[in-house]
Amino acid sequence: MTKVITNFPLKARQFRSYGKKLGNDIMKEAMVKASKYLIDVRAKTRLLLTVHDELICEYPVGEEHHLIEIRNIMTRAYTHKSLPLTAGIDISSKSWFDKEEL
């Protein structure tokens, strides 16, 4: 399995005024939806843990397409027009220092 770091940066100035709880709620909703998606498609990709605004996964070679869907799920977790959120995918098989963008 290759370790993958999927970043979920909350890139919006207004986010600070909403407080930390909103960010936690958004991340929780995204994780629940991503987990359900992986179960529904019977993927071998696994959600391992979160670190602040990052979701860390493991996936076997050939399941990279599931990472794209997880990123899309995370981006759509909060749909407020004035607070657009973005998500990126960084991959590393060694360490976080060696991660590369997908």
N, C-alpha and C positions, 0 to 999 in steps of 0.2 A: 504494500500500500504506500502511496505517496502522500505525504502530509501537505495539506493545502491551507493557506490562510486566506480567508475571504474577508476583506475589509468592508466595513459598513460605516464610512465616515458621515457624520451628520454635518454637512456643509451648509450652514445657514446662520446668519447673524442672529436671526430671531430666536433660534433654538435656545440660546443662553437665557433669554427672558422667560421661556416656558419652564425652565427648571430641569433638574436631572430626572425626575420621575417620568416625564414624558419620554425621554430617551430610553429609559428602562422599559417602559410599556411598549414602545415601538420595537425594540430589540426582541422582547418576549413574544410579541405577536408574530414577528418575522420568523423566529425560531420554531414556533409551533406550526406555522404554515409550511416551512421548509421540511420539518420532520414528517409532517403528514404527506407531503409530496413524495419524499423518498420512500415512505412505506407503501404508498399507493402504486408507485412504479416498480416496486421491489428492487430498488437499487442497492448495491453493496456499499455505496458512499455512506459514511457515518458522520454525524455531527458529534464532535468531541467535547468542546467547551467554548465559553466566550471569555474574552479578555477586553474589558471596557467596551469598545464599539467594534470588535472583531469577532467573527465566528470562525472557529477552527474546525476543519473537517479532515477526514481521510478518505481517499477514493482510489479505486484500482484503475490501472491504465485502461482506457476505453470508455470511461464514464465522465469524461470532461464535459459533455453536454449537460449533465445534471448540475454542474457548477454554474453554468450560464443561467439555468432556471432558478437556482437558489439566489443568484444575484438579482434576477428580476423580481423574485418574491420579496427580497429585502428592500428593493427600491420602491415597490408598491405598498409597503407596510404602512406608510403614512401618506395620505393623499391630499393633504391640505395644500391648496394652490400657492399660498404665499410662503410655503416652507418646502421647497423641493429638496429631496434627499437623493444622494447618489451612492452607489456601491461599486466597489472594484474587486478584482480577484487577483491575488498574488499567490504564486506557487513556490514551494520550496521542498526539496527532498532531504535537505541537510539541516538548515537552521533558519530562523527568521532573518538573520543577517544576509543570507544568500537568496532571499525571495526575489522572484521575477513576476512581472505582470503578465496575465493571460490575455 
